[in-house]
Amino acid sequence: MTDSKEMVEYLESCTIPDGCVIGKLCSLSKPFNDFYSNERGKVKSSIRWLHNEKLREADQILPGELAEMCTSSQENVSIIIHNNPAKISDAPTIAHEIAHVIAKDEGYPFIGHYPGCVDREVIYLCKNLGEMIHDPLVIKKLLSYGFNLQKEYADDCVEGIKAIKKINKSGIERIRVTFFFTQLLLEQDLIFEDETNPCYEYIQKLGAEYPDIMAKSREIYRYINQIGYDTPRKVRIIFDKIFEIYPNLRDLTEIYQK
């Protein structure tokens, strides 16, 4: 998105009042109210709330997603939401996006694609690489406030696995699947004991179907656990390690960090 007068007017036409999101969820969800009360002071960016249904098709979040955080070149933050006003079932997802804003403002590095990129495979690759670290980081924070994330994990796992079944697992897409598997393993540690994860057997089956991909995922998973990902410096070390493993990614990605 550009910063022209026309774009500003367009964004304003899609903007939702803060109370339709924050006020609503604070009144509906104790975990959200506790999270927001304690964490709001860490948000340095101004947040614009946008209603997905009013956005142009090119700017809308993917079908099935409830929310997404977007940043502009000026580091302004927008969070796009599907439901207006927000519903209680949206509380974990919207808290998740706010936690991403906090991570950005605390200086955690984010992965973006190279300027002007229109290759959807590259865009999704960057998304998967960033989420591999940032989503477990966010999940750990949300669990501390009492959010139950088991259903969200199971739903994401099922949808992700469906998508994996459809893609051609070669080149960039094989790397995307590697990052997705690694993320599932990291999140499983936080949300479940292995055997209580409803997707546990499915993940094992997928590992058997794609043993080389799962082996690489487990290698990255072990490295991440060895380093940890609870500080911006550690996350940067992990991203640098990923670029050592996949040197071609350096030309496709950019790291954004305050």
N, C-alpha and C positions, 0 to 999 in steps of 0.2 A: 504494500500500500504506500502511495506517495503522501506528501504532506500539503498538497494543493488545497485551495479553498474548497474546491468541489469535493475532495476527499474528506475534508473536515465536516462538511455539511452531510455527506453520506454517512459518516460514522455517527454523527449526532442523531440522525434519523433512526439509527439502529440501537441507540443507547437505552439502557434500562436503569431506572432509579435505583440507587444503592439499597434502599429499603425493601425493594421487591426481592432482593437476594439475601443480603446480610440480616436485615431486620426479621425477615420471614423465617430464615433458618435458625437464628438465635432463639426465636420463640418456639420452634418446633422440636429442636434437637439439643439435648443437654451436652453431648460430646462436642457438637459444633459450637455451642455457646461458650463452653470452657476453652476450646481451642482458640476461638476468635478473641476472647477476652485476654488470654495470655500471650497470644502470638501477634496480634494486630500491630503492636508497637515495633515489631521487627520489619514491617513492610515500609520501605522508604519510597517506593514507586507509587505514583497515583494509578489507580486501577479504574479502567473504563469497562463497564459491563455491557456486552452486546448480545442481542437476541438473535440466535442463529436463523430463525425463520425470516427475518427481515434483511439478512445479508444477501448479497449477490451470490449466485451459485458458486462462483470461483472462490469466494471467501468463506463459505460455510464449512463447518466441521463435518467429518465423515458421518454417514448414516450409522446410527447405533451408538455414537458417542454422546455423552451428556454435557461435556464441557471441554474446553481447550484454552491454554494460555498462549498468547501471541505477543511478540515484542516488535516494535518498530526500530528503524535505524537510530532514532533518538532515545531508545531504551524506554519509551513509554510502554505501558502494559495494558493489554486488553484481555479479558476473560470472556470467551464466547460460551453462552449457555443455551441449552435446548428448551428448557421449560421456563415460562414466565407467567406468573410468579414461580419461584423455585418451590419444589416439593420436598418433603422430608427425606424421600429416597435419594434426593440429589446431594444431601449433606456431605457424605464422605467424598463424593467426586469434586464438589466445589471447594471443600477444605483442602483436598489434594492439590487443586490448581493454585490456591492461595499459598500453600506450602512451597510450591515451585517458585512463586514470586519471592518468597522469603529466601529461598536458596540462592536465587539470582542476586538479591540485594545483599546477601552475606558474602558474596564473592565466589560462589561455586562456579566452576567453568561449565559452559553449555556448548553443545555441538550444533553447528549450523552448516548448511551447504554453501558451496562457493557462490559468489555474487552472480545473479542472473541465471542461476540453474533452473531449468524447466524439466529436467529428467526426473520422472516420478520415482524411478528405482533409487536414484541417488538421494532424493528428498526423504523417502521412507527409510533408507539406510541410515541417514543422519538421525532421524527420529528414533529408530531402534537403538542406535548406539547411545544416544543421550538417555533414553528411558532405562536402559540396562542398569545405569548407576543411579539416576535421579529418582526413579520410581521406588526402589527399595529405601532410599534415603527418606523420601516423603512418607512411605508406609510406616517406617519405624516411628516417626513423629506422631502420626495419626493414631497408631496403636496405643501410644502413651496417654491419649485422651479418651480411650475407651471405645473407639470406633470398632465395629465388627466388620472386618474386611474379607471374611471368608467367601461370601457370595460374590463380591466383586472380583476376587481372585479367580474363582471357579469360572465365572462368566468370561473374563478376559482370556483365561486359559483355553476355554472351549472355542471362542471366536478366533483366537490366534492360531489354534491348531487347524481349524477349518481353512483359514487363509493359507497356512503352510501347505496343506494338501493340494491347493490350487496352483501354487506358483512353481515355476521351473527352477529347481534348486541347483543352479549353476552360477558361477561368477558372483556378482554382487548379492544376488538373492541367497546364495549359500551363506554368505557372511551375515546377512540379515537374520537368517534362521539361527545361526550361532549365537548372536546377541540375544535373540528372543529366548532360546533355551537357557542361556546364562541368567537372564532376568527371572525366569520362572524358578530356577534353583535358588537364587538369592531371596526371592519373596517367599518361597516355601519355608525357608528357614525361619522367617519372621512370623508367619501367620499360622503355620501348622507344625505338628510333628509329622514326619514324612508319611506315616501310615494313615494319618487322619485326613490327609489331603485327598479330596474326591478325584483329583486329576492325577494322583501319584502313579497309578498303574498305566494310565495313558501316556504319561511322560516317559516311563520306562519303555513302553512299547515303541514310542517314537525314537527313543535312543537306540533301540535294537534295529529299527528300520534305517536310521541314518547314523551309524556308529561313528564315522569319522567326524561328523558335525558335532555330535554329543561329546566326543572325546575332546575336541577343541573347546567346547563350552565349559566342560569340567576343568580344563586347564586354566581358562580365564577366571572361572568361579573360584578356584583355589587361590589364584594370585590375588584376586580382590579381597578375599577373606584374610589373606596374609597381610596385606597392606592396610585394610580398612577403608571406609569411605565417609568418615564422619568429619572431615575437614576439607576445605577447598584444595589445599596442597596435596592431600592424598588422592583426591579425585583427579587432579591434573596428572599426577604420577601414573594413575591407571590409564588415562587417555593416552599418555605418551607411550605406555607399554602396548596398548592396542595398535598404535601406529608403527611400533616396531614389528609386531606380528603381521600386520597388513599395511606395508609401506605405501601402497597405492592409494590408501585412503587420505593421505596427507594432501593430495591434489584435489580431492573431492569435497573436503570439509574445511570448516573454519571453527576455531575455538573462540567463544565470546566469554569474557570475564571482566568484572568490574575491578 
